[in-house]
Amino acid sequence: MTMRGVAYTILGFLVILGPAKAAEIEPLYKGSCALCHDAGIAGAPKLGDAGEWRARIAQGRETLYKSALEGKSGTAMIAKGGSAKINDDDIKKIVDFMIEQVK
């Protein structure tokens, strides 16, 4: 198989797996983040609201990951949204899921 063929195969798998990952992450979001981010409680940016997310996204994913993992001083954002049982990789996937909702 050529390099191009390998690339197309990998891309095909990513396209197929994309929705499945979102389906796996959404329940985690609903269980730990939705309470504040669906309603915008205590200044939390609402899921899907590009205006509220624009400045945060401009800070970069690593900054958003850090806020989600460690909490954000001076705000109501607590570490992992109070869900210590969720591993760090899944928290990052939740952040990615939330960012994707405004694109």
Salt bridges, closest charged atoms under 4 A:
GLU26 OE2 - LYS30 NZ 3.71
ASP88 OD1 - LYS80 NZ 2.82
ASP90 OD1 - LYS93 NZ 3.90
ASP96 OD1 - ARG61 NH1 2.56
GLU100 OE2 - ARG61 NH2 3.61
GLU100 OE2 - LYS103 NZ 3.99
